Amino acid sequence: MAGYCFRCDAPAKGEACPRCGSPVYREAEKKPEKRRRPLTVGEVVGDRPAGLGPRAIVAIVAVALLLVAIAVVAASAAGVS
């Protein structure tokens, strides 16, 4: 498989360029994609499960705690006990 020497700006064969001796660049070989089976009823495309992830749950809890803290501060400032 032929490669390319960027230092000499020329195609080269082997592990090193015959002109300058620098390593030869080769593109990674592309692997053939696996064909997926057809989806059945209720399946979702993708590897991620449906629903909220851990970051979304943490964000919702943080917002809820912030709202509770705001309500407590507002109630104490208004003199409600």
N, CA, C and O atoms as a GROMACS GRO file, in nm:
protein
  324
    1MET      N    1   0.084  -0.117   0.000
    1MET     CA    2   0.000   0.000   0.000
    1MET      C    3   0.089   0.124   0.000
    1MET      O    4   0.180   0.137   0.082
    2ALA      N    5   0.063   0.213  -0.092
    2ALA     CA    6   0.145   0.333  -0.104
    2ALA      C    7   0.106   0.435   0.001
    2ALA      O    8  -0.008   0.441   0.045
    3GLY      N    9   0.205   0.514   0.041
    3GLY     CA   10   0.182   0.621   0.137
    3GLY      C   11   0.219   0.754   0.075
    3GLY      O   12   0.231   0.766  -0.047
    4TYR      N   13   0.236   0.854   0.161
    4TYR     CA   14   0.268   0.987   0.112
    4TYR      C   15   0.365   1.054   0.207
    4TYR      O   16   0.346   1.051   0.329
    5CYS      N   17   0.469   1.115   0.152
    5CYS     CA   18   0.566   1.188   0.232
    5CYS      C   19   0.531   1.336   0.223
    5CYS      O   20   0.537   1.395   0.116
    6PHE      N   21   0.495   1.397   0.336
    6PHE     CA   22   0.458   1.537   0.336
    6PHE      C   23   0.581   1.628   0.330
    6PHE      O   24   0.571   1.743   0.287
    7ARG      N   25   0.696   1.577   0.372
    7ARG     CA   26   0.817   1.658   0.367
    7ARG      C   27   0.864   1.675   0.222
    7ARG      O   28   0.902   1.784   0.182
    8CYS      N   29   0.860   1.566   0.143
    8CYS     CA   30   0.901   1.573   0.002
    8CYS      C   31   0.784   1.608  -0.090
    8CYS      O   32   0.804   1.640  -0.207
    9ASP      N   33   0.663   1.603  -0.037
    9ASP     CA   34   0.542   1.630  -0.116
    9ASP      C   35   0.533   1.535  -0.234
    9ASP      O   36   0.512   1.577  -0.348
   10ALA      N   37   0.548   1.406  -0.205
   10ALA     CA   38   0.544   1.305  -0.310
   10ALA      C   39   0.496   1.172  -0.253
   10ALA      O   40   0.513   1.146  -0.134
   11PRO      N   41   0.436   1.089  -0.340
   11PRO     CA   42   0.398   0.955  -0.294
   11PRO      C   43   0.523   0.871  -0.268
   11PRO      O   44   0.626   0.889  -0.334
   12ALA      N   45   0.512   0.781  -0.172
   12ALA     CA   46   0.628   0.697  -0.136
   12ALA      C   47   0.579   0.560  -0.094
   12ALA      O   48   0.467   0.544  -0.044
   13LYS      N   49   0.664   0.459  -0.115
   13LYS     CA   50   0.634   0.323  -0.072
   13LYS      C   51   0.722   0.286   0.044
   13LYS      O   52   0.830   0.344   0.062
   14GLY      N   53   0.678   0.191   0.124
   14GLY     CA   54   0.756   0.145   0.238
   14GLY      C   55   0.721   0.222   0.364
   14GLY      O   56   0.625   0.298   0.366
   15GLU      N   57   0.801   0.200   0.468
   15GLU     CA   58   0.778   0.264   0.598
   15GLU      C   59   0.838   0.404   0.605
   15GLU      O   60   0.786   0.491   0.676
   16ALA      N   61   0.947   0.427   0.530
   16ALA     CA   62   1.014   0.557   0.531
   16ALA      C   63   1.030   0.606   0.387
   16ALA      O   64   1.036   0.526   0.293
   17CYS      N   65   1.036   0.736   0.371
   17CYS     CA   66   1.052   0.796   0.239
   17CYS      C   67   1.192   0.765   0.187
   17CYS      O   68   1.290   0.782   0.260
   18PRO      N   69   1.204   0.720   0.061
   18PRO     CA   70   1.337   0.689   0.008
   18PRO      C   71   1.424   0.814  -0.012
   18PRO      O   72   1.546   0.803  -0.013
   19ARG      N   73   1.364   0.931  -0.027
   19ARG     CA   74   1.442   1.054  -0.049
   19ARG      C   75   1.496   1.113   0.082
   19ARG      O   76   1.616   1.139   0.094
   20CYS      N   77   1.404   1.133   0.180
   20CYS     CA   78   1.446   1.205   0.301
   20CYS      C   79   1.450   1.117   0.426
   20CYS      O   80   1.510   1.155   0.526
   21GLY      N   81   1.388   1.001   0.422
   21GLY     CA   82   1.392   0.909   0.534
   21GLY      C   83   1.286   0.934   0.641
   21GLY      O   84   1.284   0.864   0.742
   22SER      N   85   1.198   1.032   0.620
   22SER     CA   86   1.094   1.059   0.719
   22SER      C   87   0.982   0.955   0.709
   22SER      O   88   0.966   0.893   0.604
   23PRO      N   89   0.905   0.936   0.817
   23PRO     CA   90   0.796   0.837   0.813
   23PRO      C   91   0.691   0.873   0.708
   23PRO      O   92   0.662   0.990   0.685
   24VAL      N   93   0.637   0.771   0.647
   24VAL     CA   94   0.537   0.790   0.541
   24VAL      C   95   0.398   0.787   0.602
   24VAL      O   96   0.369   0.703   0.688
   25TYR      N   97   0.312   0.879   0.558
   25TYR     CA   98   0.174   0.887   0.607
   25TYR      C   99   0.087   0.791   0.527
   25TYR      O  100   0.098   0.782   0.404
   26ARG      N  101   0.002   0.719   0.598
   26ARG     CA  102  -0.097   0.632   0.533
   26ARG      C  103  -0.232   0.657   0.598
   26ARG      O  104  -0.241   0.674   0.720
   27GLU      N  105  -0.335   0.659   0.516
   27GLU     CA  106  -0.470   0.674   0.571
   27GLU      C  107  -0.512   0.543   0.636
   27GLU      O  108  -0.476   0.434   0.590
   28ALA      N  109  -0.588   0.556   0.742
   28ALA     CA  110  -0.639   0.436   0.810
   28ALA      C  111  -0.738   0.364   0.718
   28ALA      O  112  -0.817   0.426   0.646
   29GLU      N  113  -0.730   0.234   0.722
   29GLU     CA  114  -0.822   0.156   0.640
   29GLU      C  115  -0.963   0.166   0.696
   29GLU      O  116  -0.984   0.157   0.817
   30LYS      N  117  -1.057   0.184   0.608
   30LYS     CA  118  -1.196   0.197   0.650
   30LYS      C  119  -1.255   0.058   0.670
   30LYS      O  120  -1.241  -0.030   0.585
   31LYS      N  121  -1.322   0.040   0.783
   31LYS     CA  122  -1.387  -0.087   0.811
   31LYS      C  123  -1.527  -0.083   0.752
   31LYS      O  124  -1.594   0.020   0.758
   32PRO      N  125  -1.572  -0.193   0.695
   32PRO     CA  126  -1.708  -0.193   0.642
   32PRO      C  127  -1.810  -0.181   0.755
   32PRO      O  128  -1.793  -0.240   0.862
   33GLU      N  129  -1.914  -0.105   0.732
   33GLU     CA  130  -2.017  -0.086   0.834
   33GLU      C  131  -2.105  -0.210   0.844
   33GLU      O  132  -2.138  -0.273   0.744
   34LYS      N  133  -2.140  -0.243   0.967
   34LYS     CA  134  -2.229  -0.357   0.988
   34LYS      C  135  -2.372  -0.313   0.958
   34LYS      O  136  -2.414  -0.205   0.999
   35ARG      N  137  -2.443  -0.395   0.889
   35ARG     CA  138  -2.583  -0.364   0.861
   35ARG      C  139  -2.666  -0.401   0.982
   35ARG      O  140  -2.651  -0.509   1.039
   36ARG      N  141  -2.752  -0.311   1.020
   36ARG     CA  142  -2.839  -0.337   1.135
   36ARG      C  143  -2.967  -0.403   1.088
   36ARG      O  144  -3.012  -0.387   0.975
   37ARG      N  145  -3.024  -0.477   1.180
   37ARG     CA  146  -3.152  -0.541   1.148
   37ARG      C  147  -3.261  -0.435   1.146
   37ARG      O  148  -3.244  -0.329   1.207
   38PRO      N  149  -3.370  -0.460   1.080
   38PRO     CA  150  -3.479  -0.362   1.078
   38PRO      C  151  -3.536  -0.340   1.218
   38PRO      O  152  -3.538  -0.432   1.300
   39LEU      N  153  -3.581  -0.219   1.244
   39LEU     CA  154  -3.638  -0.188   1.375
   39LEU      C  155  -3.776  -0.251   1.390
   39LEU      O  156  -3.852  -0.262   1.295
   40THR      N  157  -3.805  -0.292   1.513
   40THR     CA  158  -3.938  -0.344   1.542
   40THR      C  159  -4.020  -0.232   1.607
   40THR      O  160  -3.969  -0.123   1.632
   41VAL      N  161  -4.144  -0.259   1.633
   41VAL     CA  162  -4.232  -0.158   1.689
   41VAL      C  163  -4.183  -0.119   1.828
   41VAL      O  164  -4.159  -0.204   1.913
   42GLY      N  165  -4.169   0.011   1.852
   42GLY     CA  166  -4.127   0.062   1.981
   42GLY      C  167  -3.978   0.079   1.998
   42GLY      O  168  -3.935   0.135   2.098
   43GLU      N  169  -3.897   0.032   1.902
   43GLU     CA  170  -3.752   0.050   1.912
   43GLU      C  171  -3.714   0.190   1.867
   43GLU      O  172  -3.782   0.253   1.785
   44VAL      N  173  -3.603   0.238   1.922
   44VAL     CA  174  -3.555   0.370   1.889
   44VAL      C  175  -3.420   0.356   1.820
   44VAL      O  176  -3.341   0.268   1.855
   45VAL      N  177  -3.393   0.442   1.721
   45VAL     CA  178  -3.265   0.438   1.653
   45VAL      C  179  -3.158   0.495   1.745
   45VAL      O  180  -3.179   0.599   1.807
   46GLY      N  181  -3.045   0.428   1.755
   46GLY     CA  182  -2.934   0.476   1.838
   46GLY      C  183  -2.905   0.382   1.951
   46GLY      O  184  -2.985   0.294   1.985
   47ASP      N  185  -2.790   0.402   2.009
   47ASP     CA  186  -2.746   0.315   2.117
   47ASP      C  187  -2.785   0.369   2.254
   47ASP      O  188  -2.778   0.296   2.354
   48ARG      N  189  -2.825   0.496   2.262
   48ARG     CA  190  -2.859   0.556   2.390
   48ARG      C  191  -3.000   0.517   2.432
   48ARG      O  192  -3.091   0.518   2.349
   49PRO      N  193  -3.019   0.482   2.557
   49PRO     CA  194  -3.153   0.450   2.603
   49PRO      C  195  -3.241   0.574   2.609
   49PRO      O  196  -3.191   0.686   2.628
   50ALA      N  197  -3.369   0.555   2.591
   50ALA     CA  198  -3.462   0.667   2.597
   50ALA      C  199  -3.478   0.714   2.740
   50ALA      O  200  -3.461   0.636   2.834
   51GLY      N  201  -3.509   0.841   2.759
   51GLY     CA  202  -3.529   0.894   2.893
   51GLY      C  203  -3.423   0.996   2.930
   51GLY      O  204  -3.336   1.030   2.849
   52LEU      N  205  -3.430   1.043   3.053
   52LEU     CA  206  -3.337   1.144   3.101
   52LEU      C  207  -3.206   1.080   3.144
   52LEU      O  208  -3.205   0.971   3.202
   53GLY      N  209  -3.099   1.148   3.115
   53GLY     CA  210  -2.968   1.101   3.158
   53GLY      C  211  -2.936   1.153   3.296
   53GLY      O  212  -3.013   1.231   3.352
   54PRO      N  213  -2.823   1.113   3.352
   54PRO     CA  214  -2.786   1.156   3.487
   54PRO      C  215  -2.765   1.307   3.497
   54PRO      O  216  -2.796   1.365   3.601
   55ARG      N  217  -2.712   1.370   3.394
   55ARG     CA  218  -2.691   1.514   3.399
   55ARG      C  219  -2.823   1.590   3.405
   55ARG      O  220  -2.834   1.690   3.477
   56ALA      N  221  -2.922   1.544   3.331
   56ALA     CA  222  -3.052   1.610   3.333
   56ALA      C  223  -3.118   1.597   3.470
   56ALA      O  224  -3.180   1.692   3.518
   57ILE      N  225  -3.105   1.483   3.533
   57ILE     CA  226  -3.165   1.462   3.666
   57ILE      C  227  -3.097   1.552   3.769
   57ILE      O  228  -3.164   1.612   3.853
   58VAL      N  229  -2.964   1.563   3.763
   58VAL     CA  230  -2.892   1.651   3.855
   58VAL      C  231  -2.932   1.796   3.833
   58VAL      O  232  -2.948   1.871   3.930
   59ALA      N  233  -2.950   1.837   3.708
   59ALA     CA  234  -2.991   1.974   3.678
   59ALA      C  235  -3.130   2.003   3.733
   59ALA      O  236  -3.153   2.112   3.787
   60ILE      N  237  -3.222   1.910   3.721
   60ILE     CA  238  -3.358   1.930   3.771
   60ILE      C  239  -3.358   1.941   3.923
   60ILE      O  240  -3.426   2.027   3.979
   61VAL      N  241  -3.281   1.856   3.991
   61VAL     CA  242  -3.273   1.862   4.137
   61VAL      C  243  -3.210   1.994   4.182
   61VAL      O  244  -3.256   2.053   4.280
   62ALA      N  245  -3.106   2.040   4.112
   62ALA     CA  246  -3.041   2.166   4.148
   62ALA      C  247  -3.137   2.284   4.132
   62ALA      O  248  -3.138   2.372   4.218
   63VAL      N  249  -3.216   2.286   4.026
   63VAL     CA  250  -3.312   2.394   4.006
   63VAL      C  251  -3.420   2.389   4.114
   63VAL      O  252  -3.462   2.494   4.165
   64ALA      N  253  -3.466   2.271   4.149
   64ALA     CA  254  -3.568   2.258   4.254
   64ALA      C  255  -3.515   2.308   4.388
   64ALA      O  256  -3.586   2.379   4.460
   65LEU      N  257  -3.391   2.272   4.424
   65LEU     CA  258  -3.332   2.319   4.549
   65LEU      C  259  -3.312   2.471   4.547
   65LEU      O  260  -3.330   2.537   4.650
   66LEU      N  261  -3.277   2.526   4.433
   66LEU     CA  262  -3.262   2.670   4.421
   66LEU      C  263  -3.395   2.741   4.443
   66LEU      O  264  -3.400   2.844   4.510
   67LEU      N  265  -3.502   2.687   4.387
   67LEU     CA  266  -3.635   2.746   4.407
   67LEU      C  267  -3.678   2.739   4.553
   67LEU      O  268  -3.738   2.833   4.605
   68VAL      N  269  -3.648   2.628   4.620
   68VAL     CA  270  -3.681   2.616   4.762
   68VAL      C  271  -3.602   2.717   4.843
   68VAL      O  272  -3.657   2.779   4.934
   69ALA      N  273  -3.474   2.735   4.813
   69ALA     CA  274  -3.392   2.833   4.884
   69ALA      C  275  -3.444   2.975   4.863
   69ALA      O  276  -3.446   3.054   4.957
   70ILE      N  277  -3.485   3.007   4.742
   70ILE     CA  278  -3.541   3.140   4.715
   70ILE      C  279  -3.669   3.160   4.794
   70ILE      O  280  -3.691   3.268   4.850
   71ALA      N  281  -3.754   3.059   4.800
   71ALA     CA  282  -3.880   3.069   4.875
   71ALA      C  283  -3.852   3.088   5.024
   71ALA      O  284  -3.920   3.168   5.089
   72VAL      N  285  -3.755   3.018   5.081
   72VAL     CA  286  -3.722   3.031   5.222
   72VAL      C  287  -3.670   3.172   5.253
   72VAL      O  288  -3.711   3.233   5.352
   73VAL      N  289  -3.582   3.222   5.169
   73VAL     CA  290  -3.528   3.357   5.190
   73VAL      C  291  -3.637   3.462   5.176
   73VAL      O  292  -3.640   3.557   5.254
   74ALA      N  293  -3.726   3.447   5.079
   74ALA     CA  294  -3.835   3.543   5.060
   74ALA      C  295  -3.931   3.539   5.179
   74ALA      O  296  -3.980   3.644   5.222
   75ALA      N  297  -3.958   3.420   5.231
   75ALA     CA  298  -4.051   3.408   5.344
   75ALA      C  299  -3.989   3.469   5.471
   75ALA      O  300  -4.059   3.535   5.548
   76SER      N  301  -3.860   3.448   5.490
   76SER     CA  302  -3.797   3.506   5.610
   76SER      C  303  -3.784   3.658   5.599
   76SER      O  304  -3.789   3.728   5.699
   77ALA      N  305  -3.768   3.708   5.478
   77ALA     CA  306  -3.757   3.853   5.459
   77ALA      C  307  -3.893   3.918   5.479
   77ALA      O  308  -3.900   4.033   5.521
   78ALA      N  309  -4.002   3.845   5.449
   78ALA     CA  310  -4.136   3.900   5.466
   78ALA      C  311  -4.185   3.887   5.610
   78ALA      O  312  -4.289   3.942   5.647
   79GLY      N  313  -4.111   3.814   5.689
   79GLY     CA  314  -4.149   3.800   5.829
   79GLY      C  315  -4.243   3.685   5.856
   79GLY      O  316  -4.302   3.677   5.963
   80VAL      N  317  -4.260   3.596   5.761
   80VAL     CA  318  -4.347   3.480   5.780
   80VAL      C  319  -4.271   3.376   5.859
   80VAL      O  320  -4.155   3.346   5.829
   81SER      N  321  -4.337   3.321   5.962
   81SER     CA  322  -4.268   3.218   6.039
   81SER      C  323  -4.352   3.094   6.053
   81SER      O  324  -4.310   2.997   6.115
   0.00000   0.00000   0.00000
